[in-house]
């Protein structure tokens, strides 16, 4: 899981949260207006509803991936960040 920084200046949704399902190698991309822990958790919830809950989620450990909100969210779903 990683964030792609703005590709086009002035876009309404300048950021993308990109995730790859490690079992199927299927990519997911979510448009974001702002990069926040809440936005990341909302996207993870959408992924979980489609493919199920992952036991391990790998990221680059940016602040929005390791915030208290994200840690609590993953704990509730039984995930562990890596």
N, C-alpha and C positions, 0 to 999 in steps of 0.2 A: 504494500500500500504506500502510495506517495502522492504528493501534490505537484501538479504541473503549474508553473507560474504563468502569468498572463502572456498569451501568444499574440493577442491583438490589443493594442492600447485603446482604452475607452469602451471596451465590450461590456455588456450588461452583466454577463457571467464570465469574468476573466480567469477564474481558476478551475482546475479539474482535479478531482480526487480519482485516482486510477488504482484499481485493485485487480489482481489476477487470482482466480480460483486455482489453487495448486493441484487439485485432483484432475480437473478438466482442462486446465490452461485457458479457460474462457476469460476474456478481459471485460471489466466493467469500468465505465467512466461516468462520473457525476459532475455536472456543472455546478459551480459554487460562486455566489456573489462575494462572500467573505470566507476566509478559512478560520473556522472556530472549532473547538472541541464538540460543541453541540451539533454543528453541521456534519462533522465526521461521524458522530454517533448515529445521526439520522440516516446517513448513507449506509452504515454498517447494518442497521436494522432492516433496511430494504434488501440488502444482500442476504441476510439471514433468512428473511421470509421467502426468498427465491431458491436458495441452494442449501439452506440449513446452517447451523452454527459451526464455525470452525473452532478447533481446539487451540490452535496457535495462529496468531496474526503477526506478520512480520512487517516492520516499518523502519523508517530511518530515525526514529526517536525524536522527532520534532516536538515542540511543546504541546501542540494540539493533539498529538498521538499519545502523550504520556501525562496529560493533565489529570487532575483528580476525578473529573467527570468521566473521562474515557476509561480510567482504571476501574471506577465503580461500575460502569456499563459492562465492561468485559468480565468483571468479577460476577455480576448478576447472571451473565450468560455462560459462565464457565470457560471463558477464553483466557489465554495467557499471552501477553505481548512478548515479542521477541525483537 
